[in-house]
Amino acid sequence: MLPEGRRAVLYAVRRRGEATAEVVAQQLDMTVSGARQHLSALVTEGLLEVSGADRPEGGRGRKALVYSVTERGDVLFPKAYGELTNELLGYLAADHPEVVDQLFARRREQRIAAGRARLTPKPSLEAKVAELARILDEDGYLASWEAVDDGVYRVVEHNCAIWAVARQYGQACTSEIDFIRAVLPGASVVRTQHMVEGARRCAYEIRAV
């Protein structure tokens, strides 16, 4: 089990997709040297990988080191479903493919009902987006949100809680964006980054219409 400080650094990198020691230190309110020690240890353990950035670090003229989570590190993050789920869905799809669609549809509808109960009372789109990010975070997606313009917001899922399933069944990703659109009526929702397509995260642009 990772020590608490090292785990916090690993999660900080995962939330951003990639980060320098300075960024991690600022996010976790620690010294840069302390962040570097944790990052180096995580690289040694194979949980992070490091590469040089094209921008100078700290104004000293040398390239910054940029850290990102490896596949080995990724397994430490919450996953709501795994290979067993894929195996069982595979058996079902072989005999009754329409039932697989029905299962994903039922999951989507249940999430929509629960999400609407929490989002509908919120007084503004911004408040709804903030609550949506909390729901996704609770579901294991390491979600965050930010306002990027007047009436425009970005929700980012830094972890895919159903990654093993999403890689094999496109219904999982379709269900996710359908859920977000359904709980944000009156808003335009566009997926701008997609982990299944090779991105480090899934991101959604939400715009008032």
TORBA-856011 format. One record per residue: residue in three letters; x, y, z of N, C-alpha, C in turn. Coordinates in pm, whole numbers, padded with zeros to 5 digits, always signed. Each point is the difference from the previous one (the first is absolute). Layout:
% TORBA-856011
AlaXYZXYZXYZ;...
% end
This chain:
% TORBA-856011
Met+00084-00119+00000-00084+00119+00000+00088+00125+00000;Leu-00033+00097-00082+00080+00121-00010-00013+00086+00125;Pro+00111+00062+00045-00010+00098+00108-00093+00114-00041;Glu-00060+00065+00099-00101+00101-00028+00051+00112-00090;Gly+00121+00051+00030+00053+00110-00080+00025-00039-00144;Arg+00052-00120-00021+00028-00046-00135-00130-00024-00077;Arg-00100-00053+00071-00130-00022-00065-00062+00133-00041;Ala+00012+00102+00086-00055+00132-00034+00065+00056-00125;Val+00132-00019-00013+00071+00047-00119-00045-00076-00124;Leu-00016-00132+00013-00046-00081-00113-00138+00046-00047;Tyr-00088+00026+00096-00135+00046-00035+00004+00138-00063;Ala+00090+00086+00048+00011+00134-00055+00041-00004-00147;Val+00095-00088-00031+00043-00015-00139-00114-00058-00084;Arg-00070-00098+00054-00110-00064-00075-00111+00099-00030;Arg-00027+00089+00094-00106+00098-00020+00032+00096-00114;Arg+00127+00030-00020+00038+00095-00104+00037-00069-00132;Gly+00018-00131+00004+00043-00070-00120+00151-00005-00010;Glu+00063+00115+00020+00146+00009+00009+00032+00126+00078;Ala+00113+00000+00069+00032+00115+00085+00149+00004+00030;Thr+00051+00120+00027+00138+00019+00045+00002-00001+00152;Ala+00121-00006+00056+00015+00004+00145-00056+00130+00056;Glu+00019+00111-00072-00050+00129+00048-00152+00001+00009;Val-00064-00058-00101-00147-00004-00001-00051-00086+00114;Val+00062-00116+00021-00040-00089+00110+00020+00069+00135;Ala+00114+00066+00015+00028+00069+00126-00104+00108+00029;Gln-00036+00075-00102-00100+00105+00018-00136-00059+00033;Gln-00037-00107-00068-00132-00060+00020-00012-00061+00140;Leu+00109-00058+00052-00004-00069+00128+00058+00083+00115;Asp+00039+00124-00031+00055+00091+00102+00120-00064+00070;Met+00096-00047-00080+00124-00055+00055+00117+00064-00072;Thr+00120-00025+00048+00118+00055-00066+00025-00072-00132;Val+00066+00069-00092+00032-00062-00128+00095-00118+00019;Ser+00096+00016+00092+00094-00110+00024-00073-00122+00057;Gly-00098+00024+00087-00078-00111+00054-00080-00070-00108;Ala-00059+00082-00091-00076-00058-00111+00092-00084-00088;Arg+00122+00051-00026+00094-00074-00085+00038-00134+00062;Gln+00016-00003+00132+00035-00126+00067-00110-00104-00019;His-00125+00042+00019-00112-00092-00019-00010-00044-00146;Leu+00017+00094-00092-00010-00032-00142+00108-00098-00042;Ser+00121+00023+00046+00111-00090-00034-00025-00141+00053;Ala-00053-00008+00122-00031-00131+00058-00107-00071-00081;Leu-00100+00074-00046-00109-00059-00079+00050-00046-00137;Val+00098+00073-00056+00062-00043-00126+00077-00129+00023;Thr+00075-00007+00108+00077-00120+00033-00091-00121+00016;Glu-00117+00022+00058-00096-00109+00022-00078-00035-00125;Gly+00022+00076-00108-00068-00029-00125-00142+00052-00008;Leu-00038+00088+00092-00136+00053+00003-00013+00129-00080;Leu+00112+00069-00021+00003+00119-00083+00109-00015-00105;Glu-00017+00071-00111+00107+00011-00099+00032+00148-00016;Val+00118+00029-00046+00044+00139-00006+00055+00030-00139;Ser-00023+00123-00046+00052+00045-00128+00035+00147+00013;Gly+00079+00051-00095+00036+00141+00000-00104+00082-00071;Ala-00029+00119+00053-00095+00091-00063+00074+00097-00088;Asp-00074+00071-00085+00060+00097-00090+00007+00140+00058;Arg-00035+00012+00127+00001+00132+00062+00100+00001+00114;Pro+00061+00115+00028+00098+00006+00109-00066-00013+00136;Glu+00072-00055+00095-00050-00020+00135+00055+00109+00091;Gly-00090+00071+00067+00041+00097+00100+00090+00109-00052;Gly-00002+00024-00130+00081+00108-00054+00149-00029-00003;Arg+00038-00123+00023+00143-00032+00007+00054-00047-00135;Gly-00086-00005-00100+00047-00031-00133+00005-00147-00035;Arg-00014-00091+00099+00002-00141-00033-00142-00053-00017;Lys-00011-00108-00071-00132-00055-00025-00062-00056+00127;Ala-00131+00019+00014-00071-00055+00113-00019-00150-00020;Leu-00008-00074+00110-00034-00140-00005-00150-00013+00021;Val-00065-00071-00089-00146-00016+00005-00031-00144+00033;Tyr-00086-00019+00101-00033-00134+00049-00141-00038-00041;Ser-00019-00128-00030-00134-00053-00030-00009-00141+00055;Val-00122-00047+00019-00023-00131+00061+00018-00111-00103;Thr+00069-00105+00039+00020-00116-00087-00120-00095+00010;Glu-00001-00100-00086-00105-00101+00007+00004-00072+00135;Arg+00119-00022+00051+00012-00064+00131-00060+00088+00110;Gly+00023+00130-00011-00056+00092+00098-00150+00013-00013;Asp-00049-00013-00122-00143+00018-00025-00084-00103+00072;Val+00054-00120+00023-00079-00105+00064-00029+00033+00146;Leu+00069+00099+00057-00024+00037+00139-00122+00088+00017;Phe-00054+00049-00111-00114+00090+00007-00130-00078-00005;Pro-00108+00060+00055-00127-00074+00011-00050-00047-00136;Lys-00041-00123-00004-00066-00057-00118-00127-00070+00049;Ala-00112+00046-00047-00127-00054+00047-00029-00138-00058;Tyr+00057-00029-00118-00023-00129-00064+00133-00052-00052;Gly+00009-00126-00029+00125-00056-00046-00020-00108-00104;Glu+00101-00083-00008-00001-00102-00103-00115-00100+00018;Leu-00037-00025+00125-00111-00092+00023-00128+00052-00065;Thr-00022+00132+00012-00119+00059-00062+00002-00022-00150;Asn+00116+00022-00062+00012-00021-00144-00028-00145-00038;Glu+00050-00091+00083-00022-00142-00028-00149-00033+00003;Leu-00068+00048+00103-00143-00028+00012-00080+00067-00111;Leu+00037+00126-00032-00068+00068-00110+00024-00072-00133;Gly+00120-00056-00015+00031-00073-00122-00088-00122-00016;Tyr-00021-00074+00110-00089-00115-00006-00141+00044-00041;Leu-00045+00110+00059-00135+00049-00028-00011+00049-00144;Ala+00101+00072-00046-00003+00055-00136-00001-00110-00106;Ala+00064-00112+00031+00007-00110-00097-00139-00057-00028;Asp-00085-00004+00102-00132-00061-00015-00112+00102-00015;His+00015+00112+00069-00107+00100+00001+00060+00141-00007;Pro+00053+00040-00115+00065+00132-00010-00092+00116+00035;Glu-00129-00015-00026-00093+00109+00030-00011+00024+00151;Val+00024-00105+00079-00009+00014+00145+00114+00087+00053;Val+00116-00008-00062+00113+00085+00041-00038+00147-00016;Asp-00061+00034-00113-00046+00138-00020-00102+00039+00106;Gln-00087-00093+00035-00102+00029+00101+00062+00024+00137;Leu+00106-00074+00032+00068+00018+00129+00064+00138+00010;Phe+00068+00041-00106+00062+00133+00001-00107+00109+00006;Ala-00112-00023-00070-00109+00097+00002-00060+00012+00140;Arg-00014-00113+00067-00055+00004+00136+00093+00073+00095;Arg+00130-00028-00011+00097+00070+00085-00006+00150-00026;Arg-00008+00037-00129-00008+00142-00035-00123+00066+00061;Glu-00114-00064-00010-00123+00058+00051+00003+00015+00151;Gln+00058-00097+00070+00010+00009+00146+00092+00115+00040;Arg+00111+00016-00072+00091+00111+00031-00065+00134-00030;Ile-00077+00005-00108-00069+00125-00035-00099+00038+00108;Ala-00079-00096+00047-00098+00029+00104+00067+00051+00127;Ala+00108-00067+00041+00071+00043+00121+00068+00136-00021;Gly+00055+00020-00119+00067+00127-00029-00096+00117-00005;Arg-00115-00020-00060-00100+00107-00007-00048+00041+00139;Ala-00012-00098+00088-00044+00032+00136+00097+00093+00069;Arg+00127-00010-00032+00101+00087+00062+00021+00130-00075;Leu-00012-00003-00133+00030+00119-00079-00118+00094-00017;Thr-00120-00054-00009-00117+00085-00027-00016+00114+00100;Pro+00022-00020+00130-00017+00112+00094+00106+00110-00011;Lys+00108-00026-00072+00107+00098-00008-00045+00121-00081;Pro+00034+00122+00045-00058+00121-00058+00062+00047-00131;Ser+00116-00053-00038+00068+00050-00120+00073-00114-00069;Leu+00038+00024-00126+00076-00101-00072+00133-00027+00068;Glu+00063+00105+00050+00129-00019+00068-00016-00090+00122;Ala-00104+00022+00077-00024-00083+00118-00029-00144-00040;Lys-00072-00017-00110-00030-00135-00048+00128-00070-00045;Val+00087+00072-00070+00125-00059-00046+00086-00042+00119;Ala+00005+00084+00103+00077-00032+00119-00053-00127+00067;Glu-00133-00011+00007-00060-00118+00062+00023-00124-00087;Leu-00006+00017-00133+00028-00111-00091+00142-00052+00023;Ala+00095+00091+00013+00139-00042+00023+00012-00077+00132;Arg-00075+00041+00101+00001-00073+00127-00055-00141-00017;Ile-00107-00013-00076-00058-00133-00026+00102-00089-00070;Leu+00062+00053-00105+00097-00079-00075+00120-00037+00086;Asp+00041+00092+00087+00111-00027+00090-00036-00112+00098;Glu-00121+00006+00053-00047-00105+00090-00006-00135-00070;Asp-00025+00001-00130-00008-00124-00077+00137-00056-00038;Gly+00107+00069+00040+00134-00050-00023+00071+00056-00121;Tyr-00053+00110-00058+00059+00055-00122+00106+00108+00027;Leu+00029+00031+00126+00095+00107+00033-00033+00125-00082;Ala-00123+00045+00011-00049+00108-00084+00030+00138+00058;Ser+00017+00096-00090+00017+00141+00037-00075+00084-00102;Trp-00020+00128+00035-00068+00088-00094+00059+00140+00011;Glu-00020+00079-00105+00045+00139+00001-00084+00080-00099;Ala-00010+00128+00027-00064+00093-00094+00107+00048-00096;Val-00025-00014-00130+00099+00038-00100-00039+00127-00074;Asp-00125+00042+00014-00048+00121-00063-00137+00030+00059;Asp-00057+00111-00036-00133+00034+00049-00102-00101-00051;Gly-00057-00077+00091-00099-00101-00038+00058-00125-00061;Val+00133-00017+00009+00066-00118-00056+00083-00067+00111;Tyr-00016-00131+00013+00067-00074+00107+00066-00126-00056;Arg+00100-00047+00072+00067-00123-00040-00004-00096+00118;Val-00046-00122-00025+00004-00108+00098+00101-00102-00050;Val+00092-00040+00087+00105-00095-00037-00008-00123+00089;Glu+00001-00116-00061+00010-00126+00071+00144-00048-00014;His+00076+00008+00111+00142-00035-00005+00022-00150+00011;Asn-00103-00072+00035+00008-00145+00011-00128-00059-00058;Cys+00013-00112-00070-00120-00069-00050-00032-00113+00096;Ala-00110+00015+00073-00038-00099+00101-00045-00131-00061;Ile-00031+00000-00129-00045-00122-00068+00089-00028-00122;Trp+00128+00025+00016+00093-00006-00113-00001-00135-00070;Ala+00004-00108+00077+00005-00132-00062-00122-00025-00088;Val-00115+00047+00044-00123-00017-00077-00003+00096-00118;Ala+00039+00126+00023-00009+00103-00103+00085-00035-00122;Arg+00114-00065+00022+00086-00036-00112-00065-00102-00093;Gln-00092-00079+00054-00059-00107-00079-00143+00029-00045;Tyr-00071+00080+00078-00141+00026-00030-00023+00150-00017;Gly-00025+00041-00123-00023+00141-00028-00123+00055+00069;Gln-00092-00090+00039-00121+00045+00070+00034+00072+00130;Ala+00112-00036+00062+00038+00061+00127+00027+00149-00018;Cys+00075+00036-00104+00033+00140-00024-00122+00077-00051;Thr-00081-00064-00082-00123+00065-00047-00092+00028+00117;Ser-00008-00096+00091-00084+00016+00118+00048+00117+00086;Glu+00131+00018+00008+00056+00107+00084-00039+00138-00052;Ile+00019+00024-00128-00033+00132-00052-00151+00021-00005;Asp-00077-00108-00022-00145+00012+00007-00045+00041+00139;Phe+00064-00056+00102-00031+00035+00138+00026+00148+00026;Ile+00116+00049-00042+00035+00141+00024-00098+00092-00071;Arg-00033-00032-00123-00095+00083-00075-00138-00001+00064;Ala-00041-00116+00051-00135-00010+00056-00015+00077+00129;Val+00106+00008+00081-00012+00071+00128+00030+00148-00014;Leu+00039+00043-00121+00025+00142-00026-00087+00047-00116;Pro-00132-00006+00015-00087+00046-00108+00020+00149-00025;Gly-00006+00040-00124+00020+00141-00031+00146+00037-00018;Ala+00089-00101+00006+00143+00026-00020+00052-00089-00113;Ser+00100+00051-00071+00067-00079-00103+00118-00072+00064;Val+00011-00131-00023+00109-00079+00057+00075-00068-00114;Val+00130+00028-00009+00084-00058-00105+00120-00066+00067;Arg+00028-00125-00035+00120-00067+00050+00119+00048-00083;Thr+00099+00059+00066+00116+00056-00069+00125-00086+00014;Gln+00004-00088+00099+00110-00095+00015-00059-00134+00042;His+00063-00109-00047-00058-00131+00022+00113-00101+00025;Met+00001-00060+00117+00107-00093+00035+00003-00121-00093;Val-00115-00048-00042-00006-00116-00088+00069+00030-00133;Glu+00004+00128-00039+00065+00040-00125+00146+00040+00021;Gly+00052-00021+00122+00142+00024+00026+00033+00121+00084;Ala-00101+00079+00039+00025+00116+00086+00030-00046+00142;Arg+00059+00088+00078+00033-00032+00139-00120+00015+00092;Arg-00106+00059-00050-00119+00024+00081-00120+00011-00093;Cys-00118+00001+00060-00121+00034-00075-00041+00140+00043;Ala-00032+00085-00096-00038+00137+00031-00125+00037-00076;Tyr-00083+00083+00062-00126+00042-00060-00011+00152+00009;Glu-00034+00062-00113-00030+00143+00001-00150+00017+00014;Ile-00039+00078+00100-00142+00023+00030-00028+00149-00022;Arg-00095+00027-00085-00026+00139-00039-00149+00030+00015;Ala-00030+00114+00061-00141+00043+00011-00054+00032-00137;Val-00124-00041-00028-00062+00027-00131-00135+00067+00022;
% end
